[in-house]
Amino acid sequence: MREKEGANVVEKSLYRIGELAKKANVSPRTIDYYTSLGLIEPERRSDKNYRLYCDETLIRLKRIEQMKAEKYSLDEIKRELRDWNKVTSEEEVSQKLSELQHQLVKLEREVKELEPVLNQLKPRQANRLYTRIIPQTAACVEALMLLMNKSNLM
């Protein structure tokens, strides 16, 4: 679907319930239920009065399903989503970076507690231990450390 915005033409995807359900891997009935609870809402209605949902709703649905998998209640999900809407993307990024900083400090403390034990390991023991760490995990930690050390971010 195309929406005109002044002289510019903006492409905006809108989905009927069945299409949205398929993309989000949920049932149309679930979408109806979430709509009735106010967890999601249609962007607008079509000429034939179909409810049309946008890409943001798809992102929101995926977030709802993720939170359900994490055992959040529907009331908790509703509160989280309400708070999520209040946060600007800059605030959200800042908050996430602060959370990561906190987790890194915690991990750093735990590593320091292990340091005396690690220093007493024989080379073969240390090698076995370090090869158990998944390379992606080590790369992730290194990337986080680099990100957190950038002076313009913190």
N, C-alpha and C positions, 0 to 999 in steps of 0.2 A: 504494500500500500504506500502511496506517496502523499505527503502532506506539503502544502505550499506554505512557505514562510517568507513573506515579502517577495522579493525577486528571486530568492533562492529556493531550490527544491530540496527538501530533506527526506531521505528514505527512513521510514519508521515501520518496523514490523509489528503487525497486530495479529493476534491469534484468537480464533474461536476456541471454546472450551475444549473440544476434542483435540485440536491441534496442540494446544498448550499442555493438555494432559499427556499426550504422547511425548512431547519434548521434555517434560519434567518427570516422566516415568511414574505418574500417579494416575488414578482413575478420574474421569470427569466428575463423578460423585464427590470425590475428595475436594476438587476445585469448588464445586457448589457449596460444600460444607465450610471450607475456609473462607469463601466469600460471605456466607451467612454469618460467620463469626467476626468478620471484619479483619481477618488476617491478610487478605488480598482484596483488591477491588478492580473492576474493569476500568480500562482507560476511557472507554466510551462505548456507545451502542452503534451497531450498524443500521443501515436504512431498513433492514428487515428485523430490527430489534434484537439482534444477537449481541451478547456481551463480547467485547473485544478487549483482549489483554495484551500488554506490551512486554518488551524484553525485560524490563525491570521487574515485572511480576514473575517472570521465569526465574530470575536470580533470587527473588524473595521466596519462591516455592522451594527452590533447592536448599536455601538456608533453613526453611521450616523443616524440611525432611531431615536435614543434617541434625538439627536440634532435637527432633523426635528420636532419632537414632541414639542421641546422647542422653536420652531419658528425661528431657525437659517436658513439663506438663504444658497443655495448650495455653493456660493462663500465663505461665512463665514465658512461653514463646511470644505471646501477645505483648507482654511488657517489654521484652527484649527488642522486638520489632518496632515498638513505639519509640524506644530509646534510640534505636538504630536510625530511625527517620530524623531524629532531632540533631544527630551528629553530622557535621559537614565532613566532606572527604578529607580535608586537611586535618581536622580534629581527630578523625578516625585514624589516619596514618600516624599522627603524633601519639595517640593513645596506644596503638599497636607497638610503636617503637619503644614507648616507655615500658610496656609489658615485656617486650623482648629484653630490654636492658635489665629489668628486674630478674628475669629468668637467667640471663647470662651471669649476673652477680651471684645468684644462688648456685649455679653450676660451677662457677669459679671457686666459690667457697668449698664446695664438695670436692673439687679436684685438689685443692690445697690440703684438705684433710687426708686425701689419699697419697699425697706426695711422699711422706716418709716410708710408706709401705712400698710404693713404686720404686723408690731409690734403693731398696733392699733386695729387689728382684734380681735374679741371675739373668744374664742376657737371653738365654733360651726361653725362660719364663716370660720375660718382658715381650719378646718377639711374638710368642703365642698369644699373649694378652692383646697386643696391638693389632694383630691380624684378625682378631674377632670383631674389631670395630669396623663397621661397614664403611667403605670409602666415601659413599654419599653422605654419611653422617659427619665424618670428619670434614668434608668439603662444605657442608651446611654450616657447621660450627665456625669454620674459617671465614665463610662469607658473612655470617652474622657479626663476627668480631670486626671485620673490615668495615661493614656498614655502620656499626656502632661507634667506631673510632673516627668516622668522618666528622670533622669539626663543624661543618655547616649543618649537620643534622641534629646535633645535641649541644 
